[in-house]
Amino acid sequence: MVVEYTITAARPKDVPLLSSIELAAAALFAGYVSDAVPTDTTSLEDHEEAQRERRLWVALRDDTPVGFAHVDLIEPGAAHLEELDVHPDHGRRGVGTRLVMAVCEWAASRGFQAVTLTTFRDVPFNMPFYARLGFAVIPPEALSPALRLRVEHEARRGLDPASRVAMLATV
């Protein structure tokens, strides 16, 4: 049996369901990253704002969100993939790839030249996933001021900058 997923702009009714997806996906990081990561979720207000501004996509199965992609606009010329989460029960089925592709298509259609993101350097299912989708590592000395600030913000939240990497894909 083939499971069907639909990628679409998030609806208001989807937003309250995203934190449970985020927490379930974060559990996959146990043993790889600091213990604070599995309990740190994006605020409902941030997701609501992204939904209103059409910077939030969901993967639906039977009209229920099972994954999402959240974009922030932190600098001209590039959309920033702030977050990508897929519930582990739906992992390894192309859902994350389809969400990233939806973000890249949206960015290109809006005139952005690139999509950026930050992710974990040494988590085996993180950086390699984005590299397979065409994202390349941005050397620390080449970070834009906005990306540098994002990495500093992550460090204040407890994410070790040495464990993080910024990446970029042209669209």
N, C-alpha and C positions, 0 to 999 in steps of 0.2 A: 504494500500500500504506500503510495506517495503522499507525503504530507505537504499541503499547500500553505505557503506564506505569502502575505501581501505586504508590500512596503508602501507606506503612505504618510502624508503629513499627519502629525499627532492631532487628535481631537481633544477637546476639553475633558471628556470623560476618561481619556487614557492617562492623563497626567497623574492622578493620585495612585495609579498602579505601578508607576515606574520605580519607586524606591524599593519595592520588593524584588524587582528584577535586578536592580543595582546591587542589593545585598546578596542575592543568590550568586550573581556573577563574581562579586568580590570574594566570596568564599573560595574560589579557585586560586586566589593569590596566597592563601595560607601556606606558610613555609617559605615563601619567596620574598615577601615584603613585610614591613613593620605591622605589628598587630593593630595599629590604628586604622589601617586602610579598610578592612572589612566592615567597619562601622561608620565610615565617613560617607554620607550620601549627599547628593545635590539637593538643595532646598526646594520645596514645593514651589516657592515663589519664583526661583530661577527657571524651573521647568515651565511654569505657567507663562512667564514672560517669553521664553523661547517658543512656546506653542503659539502664543498670540502673534509673534513676529515671524512665524512660519520657518523657524530654525530648529525644529524638532520633528524627527521622523520616528515612526514605530513600525515594527514587524508584527503583523497580526496573524494569528492562527485562530480560526473560528471566531473572528471579530474580537479577540482578546490579545492585548500586547504581550509579546514574549521577548522583545528586544527593542532597543531604541538607539538613536544617534542624536546628539545634542551639539549644535554649532554655536560658537561665540564669534562675534566680530570684534577682533582686538586690534586690527591694523588694516590699512588700505591695501587692496590688491590680493589679500589672502583671507579665506574663511578658515577658522580654527575649529577642528573637530575636538571639542572639549571632552566629550564622553561617548563611548560606544559600549553598550552592554547587551548581552544576550543571555537569557536564562539558561543555565547549564542543561536543562532538560531538552533544549532545542539547539544545543551547540553542535558544531561540526556538520552542519547541514547547509552551509552557504548563506545563512541569515546575516551574519556579520559582514560578509563580503557584499551582499546586496545593499545593506545599509550604507556602507562606505561608498559604494558606487552611486547611490542616490544622492549622497552629500556632494560627491565630486560633480555629478551632472548638474545639480542645483547651483553649485559654485560657478561652473562654467557658464551656465545660462544667465547668471547675474553679473557676468563680466569679471569675476575674480580670475587671477592668473594661476592661483595655487590653493591647495588645502594644506594646512599645517596641523601638527598634533604633537603632544608629548606622551611618552609611554615608558614602560620599564625596559631597560637595556638588557637585563639578564633573565627575564622570565621567558622560558622557551616558547610560549604561545603568544607573545606580544610583539616584540619588534619584528621577528620573522614574518608574522602575519601581514603587517603593514608593508614590509619590503616586497612580499609577493604581489601586493597590489600596486606597486610602483612608487612607494614612498622611499625617499633616500634620507639618510642621516644628515642633519645640518651640524657641521662642526661647531663646538661651543663659541669659538671666536667669530663665527659668521651669524650668530643669532641676531635677529632684529631686536631693537629695544623692547618691543612688545612681548616677544617670546622670552627674552631675558627676564622681564618682569613676571611672566607666567611661571617660569622655573623658580624664581625667588618666592613667589606666592606658594607654590607647591612645597618648598622647603619649610616655610613657616607652618604649613599644615602637617609637617612631620615626614615628608617624603625626601629621602636622601638624594641630593642633586647628583651624586656620583652614580646612583642607580637609574637615573632618568636619561632620556635621549629625546631630542626634538627631531622631527622628521617633516618632509615636505614632498608633495606630489604636484606637478604642474597639471593643470586641467585645460 
